[in-house]
Amino acid sequence: MIISTIGIIGSGNLGTRIGLQAALSGYHVQVYDIQEISLKKSLSTMKKLLAKMAREELINAQTAQKAFERISFTKDLKKALTKTDLISESVTEDLTIKTEVWRKIGRLAPEHTIFTTNTSYLLPSQFSEVSGRPEKFCAFHFHDVFHSRVVDIMPHQGTSLEVVNLLEDIGRKLNQIPILVKKEHSGYIFNTLLIAWIDAAGRLLTGEIAEVEAIDKSWMINFNMPAGPFGILDNVGLDTAWHITSSRRNPSSRAFAALLKTYVDQGNLGTKSGEGFYKYPNPSYKHQDFLK
Amino acid sequence: MIISTIGIIGSGNLGTRIGLQAALSGYHVQVYDIQEISLKKSLSTMKKLLAKMAREELINAQTAQKAFERISFTKDLKKALTKTDLISESVTEDLTIKTEVWRKIGRLAPEHTIFTTNTSYLLPSQFSEVSGRPEKFCAFHFHDVFHSRVVDIMPHQGTSLEVVNLLEDIGRKLNQIPILVKKEHSGYIFNTLLIAWIDAAGRLLTGEIAEVEAIDKSWMINFNMPAGPFGILDNVGLDTAWHITSSRRNPSSRAFAALLKTYVDQGNLGTKSGEGFYKYPNPSYKHQDFLK
């Protein structure tokens, strides 16, 4: 099966990046969003990213121009889906919204089109049936596209092997390292490891075993890493961290979620707000004498 | 209080390194072990480490010679304890053995001597009482001394604040970064984070969610690290990993412990035996194309 046109459903942060990489990889790209403003922002983000790549000499002006010409934007879902061979959905992480979107896509997309969702924590089986073609449905989950070049391929039980193999190939063409998640698992691999690690750090803090800086130092020195769990949480955003942690049921996660909530309520969201576990732009963990 | 002589009880891998660093930091060092062969090995390891540091121009020949002259070795516990101002105990990680050793030390050591244990998973309160001076008793836990230069200071409830402050100072003099663990916690900070992370990786593997290489790749790419959980486990040693994991009670840790046991039973202990999750000396995760 030849894939030449990719439909991007939802033009947020990740949808924009997936679309741009697809165009750079030679695919025709149709970007859809329900909001005009989101499409405009997507277009301007793409331009900025292309300009940055050109400055860094990763691509030349002609490549940038050609990629850009392969992309079209529309608020008309039916138009967006015409001629698509593969769909990458990155709409809001909400089961009701995703279910509704996939019901519509299932009705409007050409019969041969492969369906993929970029969901972070939901499972493909939760909306594969409403799409009307579960065998062509698979999670195809990007991390950041240009920096963390990983794409998780996570089939549900009904996904055909042919689709899994095809996505592995497309993943490489999109300049990603494909990672096969053999069975459905919320959070895929990286987030599962990350959350277990963050949970343990949260337990040490809320259990008053150690302070933020002591916990981060222990990790940074032993693994020679530029940040520990709390430095990383500040980068993730404490609102996002709270959102993820608060959905967990065990008592220690709940205690940590409650602590994160006090930061969020005070507007301390981490790096982006200027304060979180550390103060920015010069957090102590980046000081030269932090590991002395 | 002035510390000039440090007693090292147990001359294994860590005892040897702590003793050597103490001598390099200007302390007199008395190394004790129950076995003559362990003392001989300790002496030869110290010579090798000093020669290596001299080759790497970290120290000069005179410094090495002077440090070496500050160290004495003995099988006589009473002799080892004479004049010690601080004791660092690194005997076998076994509650019965440590209890017996601390009972003896308590009887033989000078009255002013500070007692520290380098235990990995036990708690200082488990043998502070038998030592006869709980207020002078604290965990002082080294990681590797020369590479991971972290020392955990973990008091039990009865440890005096004076001792905690003194150990912070001694830790710095021993060229370590002191990390305060405010309350007793098995595994301190780093191992708590590490085990949570390894446990999550084990669950992904035994739950057949993903393969060893996929799990390691996900972590390595996202965090730009030279190894993932299974590469690190191979370095730790699968026998040690099994030993730690098998003491845990939750079902997923038990499943992973059972898997580790199959490796250990086949003599596949990781890097040191030539095979573990990867094959050595050229494991696939170190290949140039692993992250492609």
Interface residues (C-beta under 8 A of the other chain):
Chain A: H143 S148 R149 V150 D152 I177 I179 L180 V181 K182 K183 H185 Y188 I189 F190 T192 L193 L194 I195 A196 W197 D199 A200 A201 R203 L204 G207 E208 I209 A210 E211 A214 I215 K217 S218 W219 I221 N222 F223 M225 P229 L291 K292
Chain B: H143 S148 R149 V150 D152 I177 I179 L180 V181 K182 K183 H185 Y188 I189 F190 T192 L193 L194 I195 A196 W197 D199 A200 A201 R203 L204 G207 E208 I209 A210 E211 A214 I215 K217 S218 W219 I221 N222 F223 M225 P229 L291 K292
